[in-house]
Amino acid sequence: MVKVKMNVQTAYHGELLRAGKVYEIDEETAKRWIVSKLAVRVEN
């Protein structure tokens, strides 16, 4: 699991993820979102 800060609002597995908030998601999804600028990685 990876912590990311969302740049946009999106739905993920039936949950609403808001822009500007930090969420923990699986690593594969996080990599795709970071590359496409939907989110940025947050260090612990």
Secondary structure, 3 states (H helix, E strand, C coil): CEEEEECCCEEECCEEECCCCEEEECHHHHHHHHHCCCEEECCC
